[in-house]
Amino acid sequence: MSKKSIIFAGLLVVLALSFGGLLIANFGNVKQIIASSQIEFKTTPPIQNVSPEIKNLNEAFVQIAKSVTPAVAYIEVTTGQPEKSEQNPGFQMPFDFGPDFKMPEEGPSRGSGSGIIISNDGYILTNNHVIKNAKENGIKVVLTDKREFNAKLIGVDPNTDVAVIKIEAGDLQVASIGNSDDVQVGQWVVAIGNPLGLNSTVTAGIVSALGRNIQMGGDSYAINNFIQTDAAINPGNSGGALVDINGSVIGINTAIKTTNGYYQGYGFAIPINLAKIVATELIKNGKISRGYIGVSIKDVDIKEAKGLGLDKARGVLIQDVLAGGAGDDAGLKVGDVILSVDNKEVNAANELQTIIGTHSPGDVVDLKLFRDGKEMEKQVTLKPRNENTNQSTQNTTPKEESSDLNSKSYESIGMTVTDLSSQMKSKYSVESGVYIQSVKQFSEAFDRGLREGLVIIEADKKEISSVDDLNRILNGKSKGDIVVFKVKSPDGLIRLVAVEME
């Protein structure tokens, strides 16, 4: 090796040693910097003395979640192609098909919901729409401990949207059933279920309203009497539990009011008292045998109350009476107002439906009625529903047909009527009345529900055989007076319409 090479190698060694020393020194400085800038996270809460009331409420929610969640099961259902929904726009059955589910054109589909365990040997309460159209062996239940079972369908009641299924299991944790009659608007509630594929989800809110008639489903016999809550309910929550702060089930989560298919603040639950009666009969008989009065009813508003002579808007108005039905046999009439059932006051049609819906054919109910300014009592022996009967008791006395078809416009209420032709009488199955030829949009008649194509058969409880008859009655009225019309539609339905003279 040359002298120059030896000198160059020595320089490299010196440089390496110097650079290494520099790195070690700098690394030591980094360690010192890290040590000196170590963050001490604050762990002392800003509020030391939390109100005992708040602590107790917080603890109540925690205990509810721990106690009730194991009694709420996940239900997965395999069906054929689902039927097209007939529910009203805006009201959704929160039946979850999974966040990424796409409806197949043909073949099976799969959806999910929730269920409430009501017996330690495997009976589970859920919604009819959760298990509807399930294939054989198409109902799977998953418990919170991850055990899976195939469930057997015990029975369904579409009119309340209640169903019962059963799994072969023992020693299950059972939900405690509360009393929905004691529920009050404003009280805290907790919803427990399996929304959007997220198992065992707990949300809290309050009872927003009671006795909601959301007119869900197309069957006029459907019982719509829901608890409304702002606890978040989403697809998949159906069949899950709505519980009070004691952890007792007061309702079955069933529907949401929404414009996008997801929670927007309005959730609805079937009162547990109604569901309990239905479930008991389904377990006992496999089906529901429900008693009916056989009347068409509606809430009484202030104008109808005034026209009928009531002191205020109260009770439930009988719009039509089914021929041969229980109400017909008991002497109920169109225009009667039902004030109470078995001494329990009723002021809404769905409230009356719910009470009667808990009875069976053959049961006797005591009704208090308002008729012609007087209160009276009637006993009604309920009958089963007759699927083929759709006929009212309306019978009119034959009248001589006028040779001229007079017409008359009542501008003050926005309605034009004409005499009935022979063809019209045959079409409507009436012997007398006047035909509503037109109704001015947004007039008093329009706002109260009168429409072209209806036939007025009575006004102020007086039979109408011609335009002249109607004219005599209306000419005797002053501004602000109420006239109650009995009208008949082309499909034979009869109802009462109260109109204020202007």
For each residue, the residues with C-beta under 8 A, 3 or more apart:
1: 5 6
2: 5 6
3: 6 7
4: 7 8
5: 1 2 8 9
6: 1 2 3 9 10
7: 3 4 10 11
8: 4 5 11 12
9: 5 6 12 13
10: 6 7 13 14
11: 7 8 14 15
12: 8 9 15 16
13: 9 10 16 17
14: 10 11 17 18
15: 11 12 18 19
16: 12 13 19 20
17: 13 14 20 21
18: 14 15 21 22
19: 15 16 22 23
20: 16 17 23 24
21: 17 18 24 25
22: 18 19 25 26
23: 19 20 26 27
24: 20 21 27 28
25: 21 22 28 29
26: 22 23 29 30
27: 23 24 30 31
28: 24 25 31 32
29: 25 26 32 33
30: 26 27 33 34
31: 27 28 34 35
32: 28 29 35 36
33: 29 30 36 37
34: 30 31 37 38
35: 31 32 38
36: 32 33
37: 33 34
38: 34 35
39:
40:
41:
42:
43:
44: 48
45: 48
46:
47: 50
48: 44 45
49:
50: 47 54 55
51: 54 55
52: 55 56
53: 56 57
54: 50 51 57 58
55: 50 51 52 58 59
56: 52 53 59 60
57: 53 54 60 61 188 245
58: 54 55 61 62
59: 55 56 62 63
60: 56 57 63 64 245
61: 57 58 64 65 190 202 204
62: 58 59 65 66
63: 59 60 66 67 247
64: 60 61 67 68 190 202 243 245 247
65: 61 62 68 69 190 192 202
66: 62 63 69
67: 63 64 70 71 247
68: 64 65 71 72 175 190 192 241 243 247 249
69: 65 66 72 144 192 200 202
70: 67 143 144 145 173
71: 67 68 116 117 172 173 174 175 241
72: 68 69 114 115 116 117 144 175 192 193 194 200 240 241
73: 114 115 116 117 124 141 142 143 144
74: 112 114 115 141 142 143 194 199 200
75: 112 113 114 115 124 126 130 131 139 140 141 142 151 165 194 239
76: 110 111 112 139 140 141 142
77: 110 111 112 113 130 131 134 138 139 140
78: 108 109 110 134 135 138 140
79: 82 108 109 110 111 132 133 134 135 138
80: 107 108 109 133 135
81: 103 104 105 106 107 108 109
82: 79 103 109 111 133
83: 132 133
84:
85: 93
86: 217 218
87: 91 92 93 216 217 218
88: 91 214 215 216
89:
90: 257 258 259
91: 87 88 214 215 216 255 256 257 258
92: 87 235 255 256 257 258 261
93: 85 87 127 129 161 216 238 254 255
94: 195 233 234 235 236 237 238 253 254 255 256
95: 111 112 113 127 129 130 235 236 238
96: 111 112 113 194 195 196 197 234 235 236 237 238
97: 101 103 109 110 111 112 235
98: 101 110 111 112 197
99: 196 197
100:
101: 97 98 109 110 111
102:
103: 81 82 97 109
104: 81 107 108 109
105: 81
106: 81
107: 80 81 104
108: 78 79 80 81 104 135 138
109: 78 79 80 81 82 97 101 103 104
110: 76 77 78 79 97 98 101
111: 76 77 79 82 95 96 97 98 101 130
112: 74 75 76 77 95 96 97 98 194 197 236
113: 75 77 95 96 126 127 130 131 193 194 236 237 238 239 240
114: 72 73 74 75 126 130 192 193 194 236 237 238 239 240 241 253
115: 72 73 74 75 124 125 126 130 141 165 239 240
116: 71 72 73 124 125 126 175 239 240 241 249 252
117: 71 72 73 120 122 123 124 172 173 174 175
118: 123 124 125 174 175 177 279
119: 122 123 172 174
120: 117 170 171 172 173 174
121: 169 170 172
122: 117 119 149 166 167 168 169 170 172
123: 117 118 119 154 164 165 166 279 283
124: 73 75 115 116 117 118 141 151 164 165 166 167
125: 115 116 118 162 163 164 239 252 275 279
126: 75 113 114 115 116 130 131 163 164 165 238 239 252
127: 93 95 113 130 131 161 162 163 238 239 252 254 270
128: 131 132 156 157 158 160 161 162 163
129: 93 95 132 161 238
130: 75 77 95 111 113 114 115 126 127 163 238 239
131: 75 77 113 126 127 128 134 139 153 156 163 165
132: 79 83 128 129 156
133: 79 80 82 83
134: 77 78 79 131 138 139 153
135: 78 79 80 108 138
136:
137: 150
138: 77 78 79 108 134 135
139: 75 76 77 131 134 150 151 152 153 165
140: 75 76 77 78 148 149 150 151
141: 73 74 75 76 115 124 148 149 150 151 165 167
142: 73 74 75 76 146 147 148 199
143: 70 73 74 146 147 148 149 169 172
144: 69 70 72 73 199 200
145: 70
146: 142 143
147: 142 143 169
148: 140 141 142 143
149: 122 140 141 143 167 168 169
150: 137 139 140 141 167
151: 75 124 139 140 141 165 166 167
152: 139 165 166 167
153: 131 134 139 156 163 165
154: 123 163 164 165 166 282 283 286
155: 163 164 282 283 285 286 287 288
156: 128 131 132 153 162 163 164 282
157: 128 160 161 162 163 278 282 288
158: 128 161 217 219 222
159: 219 221 222 223 288 290 357
160: 128 157 222 223 270 274 275 278 357
161: 93 127 128 129 157 158 216 217 222 254 270
162: 125 127 128 156 157 252 270 274 275 278 279 282
163: 125 126 127 128 130 131 153 154 155 156 157 282
164: 123 124 125 126 154 155 156 279 282 283
165: 75 115 123 124 126 131 139 141 151 152 153 154
166: 122 123 124 151 152 154
167: 122 124 141 149 150 151 152
168: 122 149
169: 121 122 143 147 149 172
170: 120 121 122
171: 120
172: 71 117 119 120 121 122 143 169
173: 70 71 117 120
174: 71 117 118 119 120
175: 68 71 72 116 117 118 241 243 249
176: 246 247 248 249
177: 118 248 249 272 276
178: 182 243 244 246 248 249 250 272
179: 182 183 248 250 272 273
180: 183 227 250 251 271 272 273 274
181: 271 273
182: 178 179
183: 179 180 187 207 210 227 244 250 251 271
184: 187 207 210
185: 206 207 208 209 210
186: 206 207
187: 183 184 206 207 244 245
188: 57 204 205 206 244 245
189: 204 205 206 207 229 231 242 243 244 245 250
190: 61 64 65 68 202 203 204 231 242 243 244 245
191: 202 203 204 205 229 231 232 233 237 240 241 242 243 253 267 269
192: 65 68 69 72 114 200 201 202 240 241 243
193: 72 113 114 201 233 236 237 238 239 240 241 253
194: 72 74 75 96 112 113 114 197 198 199 200 201 236 237 240
195: 94 96 198 201 232 233 234 235 236 237
196: 96 99 234 235 236
197: 96 98 99 112 194 236
198: 194 195 201 236
199: 74 142 144 194
200: 69 72 74 144 192 194
201: 192 193 194 195 198 237
202: 61 64 65 69 190 191 192
203: 190 191 231 232 233
204: 61 188 189 190 191 231
205: 188 189 191 208 229 230 231 232 267
206: 185 186 187 188 189 229 230 231
207: 183 184 185 186 187 189 210 227 228 229
208: 185 205 228 229 230 266
209: 185 212 227 228
210: 183 184 185 207 227 228
211: 225 226 348 350 351
212: 209 224 225 226 227 228 268
213: 224 225 226 348 349 350
214: 88 91 224 226 255 257 268
215: 88 91 224
216: 87 88 91 93 161 222 224 255 268
217: 86 87 158 161 222 224
218: 86 87 222
219: 158 159 222
220:
221: 159 292 385
222: 158 159 160 161 216 217 218 219
223: 159 160 274 350 353 354 357
224: 212 213 214 215 216 217 350 353
225: 211 212 213 271 274 350 351 353 354
226: 211 212 213 214 254 255 268 269 270 271
227: 180 183 207 209 210 212 242 250 251 268 269 270 271
228: 207 208 209 210 212 266 267 268
229: 189 191 205 206 207 208 233 242 251 267 268 269
230: 205 206 208 265 266 267
231: 189 190 191 203 204 205 206 242 267
232: 191 195 203 205 263 267
233: 94 191 193 195 203 229 237 253 256 263 267 268
234: 94 96 195 196 237 256 262 263
235: 92 94 95 96 97 195 196 238 261 262
236: 94 95 96 112 113 114 193 194 195 196 197 198
237: 94 96 113 114 191 193 194 195 201 233 234 240 253 267
238: 93 94 95 96 113 114 126 127 129 130 193 235 253 254 255
239: 75 113 114 115 116 125 126 127 130 193 252 253 254
240: 72 113 114 115 116 191 192 193 194 237 252 253
241: 68 71 72 114 116 175 191 192 193 249 251 252 253
242: 189 190 191 227 229 231 249 250 251 252 253 269
243: 64 68 175 178 189 190 191 192 246 247 248 249 250
244: 178 183 187 188 189 190 247 248 250
245: 57 60 64 187 188 189 190
246: 176 178 243
247: 63 64 67 68 176 243 244
248: 176 177 178 179 243 244
249: 68 116 175 176 177 178 241 242 243 252 272
250: 178 179 180 183 189 227 242 243 244 269 271 272
251: 180 183 227 229 241 242 269 270 271 272 275
252: 116 125 126 127 162 239 240 241 242 249 269 270 272 275
253: 94 114 191 193 233 237 238 239 240 241 242 267 268 269
254: 93 94 127 161 226 238 239 268 269 270
255: 91 92 93 94 214 216 226 238 267 268
256: 91 92 94 233 234 262 263 264 266 267 268
257: 90 91 92 214 264 265 266 267 268
258: 90 91 92 261 262 263 264 266
259: 90 264
260: 264
261: 92 235 258
262: 234 235 256 258
263: 232 233 234 256 258 267
264: 256 257 258 259 260
265: 230 257
266: 208 228 230 256 257 258
267: 191 205 228 229 230 231 232 233 237 253 255 256 257 263
268: 212 214 216 226 227 228 229 233 253 254 255 256 257
269: 191 226 227 229 242 250 251 252 253 254
270: 127 160 161 162 226 227 251 252 254 274 275
271: 180 181 183 225 226 227 250 251 274 275 354
272: 177 178 179 180 249 250 251 252 275 276
273: 179 180 181 276 277
274: 160 162 180 223 225 270 271 277 278 354 357 358
275: 125 160 162 251 252 270 271 272 278 279
276: 177 272 273 279 280
277: 273 274 280 281 358
278: 157 160 162 274 275 281 282 288
279: 118 123 125 162 164 275 276 282 283
280: 276 277 283 284
281: 277 278 284 285 287 288 289
282: 154 155 156 157 162 163 164 278 279 285 286 287 288
283: 123 154 155 164 279 280
284: 280 281
285: 155 281 282 288 289
286: 154 155 282
287: 155 281 282
288: 155 157 159 278 281 282 285
289: 281 285 360 361 384
290: 159 357 359 360 361 384 385
291: 326 356 359 360 361 362 363 382 383 384
292: 221 325 326 356 361 382 383 384 385
293: 325 326 327 332 356 365 380 382
294: 321 322 324 325 326 327 328 383
295: 318 319 320 321 322 325 327 332
296: 318 319 320 321 322 493 494 495
297: 316 317 318 319 338 349 352 353
298: 316 317 319 349 495
299: 316 317 347 348 349
300: 304 305 308 310 313 314 315 316 317 337 347
301: 304 305 313 498
302: 305 306 312 313
303: 306 307 448 482 498 499 500
304: 300 301 307 308 313 317 482 484 496 498
305: 300 301 302 308 310 311 312 313 314
306: 302 303 309 310 482 498
307: 303 304 482 483 484 498
308: 300 304 305 317 335 337 370 484 498
309: 306 370 372 373
310: 300 305 306 313 314 315 337 370
311: 305 314
312: 302 305
313: 300 301 302 304 305 310
314: 300 305 310 311 337 339 345 347
315: 300 310 337 338 339 346 347 370
316: 297 298 299 300 337 338 346 347 348 349 351 352
317: 297 298 299 300 304 308 335 336 337 496
318: 295 296 297 321 327 332 333 334 335 336 337 338
319: 295 296 297 298 334 494 495 496
320: 295 296 334 392 394 493 494 495
321: 294 295 296 318 325 327 328 332 333 334 392 393
322: 294 295 296 325 327 328 386 389 391 392 393
323: 328 389 391 392 393
324: 294 328 329 386 389
325: 292 293 294 295 321 322 328 329 383 386 389
326: 291 292 293 294 329 330 380 381 382 383
327: 293 294 295 318 321 322 330 332 380
328: 294 321 322 323 324 325 331 332 393
329: 324 325 326 380 381 383
330: 326 327 367 378 379 380 381
331: 328 378
332: 293 295 318 321 327 328 336 367 369 378 380
333: 318 321 336 371
334: 318 319 320 321 392 393 394 486 494 496
335: 308 317 318 371 461 484 486 496
336: 317 318 332 333 369 370 371
337: 300 308 310 314 315 316 317 318 369 370 371
338: 297 315 316 318 341 346 352 367 368 369
339: 314 315 345 346 368 369 370 375
340: 343 344 345 346 367 368
341: 338 344 346 352 355 356 365 366 367
342: 355 365 366
343: 340 366 368
344: 340 341 355
345: 314 339 340
346: 315 316 338 339 340 341 351 352 355
347: 299 300 314 315 316 351
348: 211 213 299 316 351 352
349: 213 297 298 299 316 352 353
350: 211 213 223 224 225 353 354
351: 211 225 316 346 347 348 354 355
352: 297 316 338 341 346 348 349 355 356
353: 223 224 225 297 349 350 356 357
354: 223 225 271 274 350 351 357 358
355: 341 342 344 346 351 352 358 359
356: 291 292 293 341 352 353 359 365 382
357: 159 160 223 274 290 353 354
358: 274 277 354 355
359: 290 291 355 356 363 365 382
360: 289 290 291 363 382
361: 289 290 291 292 382 383 384
362: 291 381 382
363: 291 359 360 381 382
364: 379 380 381 382
365: 293 341 342 356 359 379 380 382
366: 341 342 343 377 378 379
367: 330 332 338 340 341 377 378 379 380
368: 338 339 340 343 375 376 377
369: 332 336 337 338 339 375 376 377 378
370: 308 309 310 315 336 337 339 373 374 375
371: 333 335 336 337 374 376
372: 309
373: 309 370
374: 370 371
375: 339 368 369 370
376: 368 369 371
377: 366 367 368 369
378: 330 331 332 366 367 369
379: 330 364 365 366 367
380: 293 326 327 329 330 332 364 365 367
381: 326 329 330 362 363 364
382: 291 292 293 326 356 359 360 361 362 363 364 365
383: 291 292 294 325 326 329 361 386
384: 289 290 291 292 361
385: 221 290 292
386: 322 324 325 383 389
387:
388:
389: 322 323 324 325 386
390: 492
391: 322 323 492
392: 320 321 322 323 334 492 493 494
393: 321 322 323 328 334
394: 320 334 430 457 488 494
395:
396: 399 430 431 432 433 457 463
397: 431 432 463
398: 431 432
399: 396 431 432 465
400:
401: 420 422 425
402: 405 406 419 466
403:
404: 419
405: 402 418 419 420 421
406: 402 418 419 466 467 468
407: 416 417 418 419 437 467
408: 416 417 418 467 470 471
409: 415 416
410: 413 414 415 416 417 445 474
411: 414
412: 444 479 501 502
413: 410 443 444 445 499 500 501 502
414: 410 411 439 440 442 443 444 445 446
415: 409 410 436 438 439 440 443 445 450
416: 407 408 409 410 436 437 438 439
417: 407 408 410 434 435 436 437 456 467 470
418: 405 406 407 408 434 435 437 467
419: 402 404 405 406 407 434 435 466 467
420: 401 405 424 425 428 430 432 433 434 435 455
421: 405 424 425
422: 401 425 426
423: 426 427
424: 420 421 427 428 435 455
425: 401 420 421 422 428 429 430 431 432 433
426: 422 423 429
427: 423 424 490
428: 420 424 425 433 455 488 490
429: 425 426 492
430: 394 396 420 425 433 455 457 488
431: 396 397 398 399 425
432: 396 397 398 399 420 425 457 463 464 465 466
433: 396 420 425 428 430 455 456 457 464 465 488
434: 417 418 419 420 455 456 464 466 467 469 470
435: 417 418 419 420 424 453 454 455
436: 415 416 417 439 450 451 452 453 454 455 456 487
437: 407 416 417 418 452
438: 415 416 452
439: 414 415 416 436 443 445 446 450 451 452
440: 414 415 443 445 446
441: 446
442: 414 446 447
443: 413 414 415 439 440 446 447
444: 412 413 414 447 448 499 500 502
445: 410 413 414 415 439 440 448 450 499
446: 414 439 440 441 442 443 449 450 451
447: 442 443 444
448: 303 444 445 497 498 499
449: 446 497
450: 415 436 439 445 446 454 485 487 497 499
451: 436 439 446 454
452: 436 437 438 439
453: 435 436 489 490
454: 435 436 450 451 487 488 489
455: 420 424 428 430 433 434 435 436 487 488
456: 417 433 434 436 459 464 470 485 486 487
457: 394 396 430 432 433 463 464 486 487 488 494
458: 461 462 463 464 485 486
459: 456 462 464 469 470 473 474 483 484 485 486
460: 473 483 484
461: 335 458 484
462: 458 459 469 473
463: 396 397 432 457 458 469
464: 432 433 434 456 457 458 459 469 470 473
465: 399 432 433 469
466: 402 406 419 432 434 469 470
467: 406 407 408 417 418 419 434 470 471
468: 406 471 472
469: 434 459 462 463 464 465 466 472 473
470: 408 417 434 456 459 464 466 467 473 474
471: 408 467 468 474 475
472: 468 469 475 476
473: 459 460 462 464 469 470 476 477 483
474: 410 459 470 471 477 483 501
475: 471 472
476: 472 473
477: 473 474 481 483 501
478: 481 501
479: 412 501 502
480: 500 501
481: 477 478 500 501
482: 303 304 306 307 498 499 500 501
483: 307 459 460 473 474 477 498 499 501
484: 304 307 308 335 459 460 461 496 497 498 499
485: 450 456 458 459 496 497 498 499
486: 334 335 456 457 458 459 494 495 496
487: 436 450 454 455 456 457 494 495 496 497
488: 394 428 430 433 454 455 457 492 493 494
489: 453 454 492 493 494 495
490: 427 428 453
491:
492: 390 391 392 429 488 489
493: 296 320 392 488 489
494: 296 319 320 334 392 394 457 486 487 488 489
495: 296 298 319 320 486 487 489
496: 304 317 319 334 335 484 485 486 487
497: 448 449 450 484 485 487
498: 301 303 304 306 307 308 448 482 483 484 485
499: 303 413 444 445 448 450 482 483 484 485
500: 303 413 444 480 481 482
501: 412 413 474 477 478 479 480 481 482 483
502: 412 413 444 479
